[in-house]
């Protein structure tokens, strides 16, 4: 995946995860509650953002 796509998906995951954790914390989505699912999505999104930034820096060298 390109670094631009990593940055886009990472940002999207962080935004959706934050919305789930903050606004829908007590709601249930299937087996999951909003707050823990949102926290997991934010962590995965931050990992994806870090990977995209590392790829972009590697491409500049």
Buried (B, 14 or more C-beta within 10 A) or exposed (E): EEBEEBBBBBBEBBEBBBBBBEEBBEEEEEEEBBBEBBBBBBEBBBEBBEBBBEBBEEEEE
